């Protein structure tokens, strides 16, 4: 469908949820077709709806709307926080690096690796210090990407990322 749409009217970008916490575009064909057609991906929720800031450790830390999503409830949240803790531990190996800067740097530096196209993370903040921290680029080495890939494989997230009525719109 994307190829057909792009042939009718060139697509300048595709905006999708993408983060270390939500990597489905790397396996469902979205990132592949965007790379093939040279369409950049604009990644929304690049901090995993706040989980990749390191400040969310229990369901009580989540904003109320997220608490209702399957991915952020009970055993699913407990399981998913294992990935967050593993990524946090690895990010701490980079001196002075916040979890947020680490997560955003991974998206930026994934661009062009292994045949991927361009990934552009977008995130907002109402606090100047967060905006500055999110702009930092942590240099990740091949070994970092290898470890991150292993962590993602070992700690696959579980649960739905949307409400039942929204699911049909997420992936066409």
Secondary structure as UniProt FT lines:
FT   HELIX           2..8
FT   STRAND          13..17
FT   HELIX           24..26
FT   HELIX           30..36
FT   TURN            37..38
FT   STRAND          40..44
FT   TURN            46..47
FT   HELIX           48..53
FT   HELIX           59..61
FT   HELIX           64..67
FT   HELIX           70..72
FT   HELIX           74..91
FT   TURN            92..93
FT   TURN            95..96
FT   HELIX           99..110
FT   TURN            111..112
FT   HELIX           113..115
FT   STRAND          119..121
FT   HELIX           128..135
FT   HELIX           142..154
FT   TURN            164..166
FT   HELIX           167..170
//
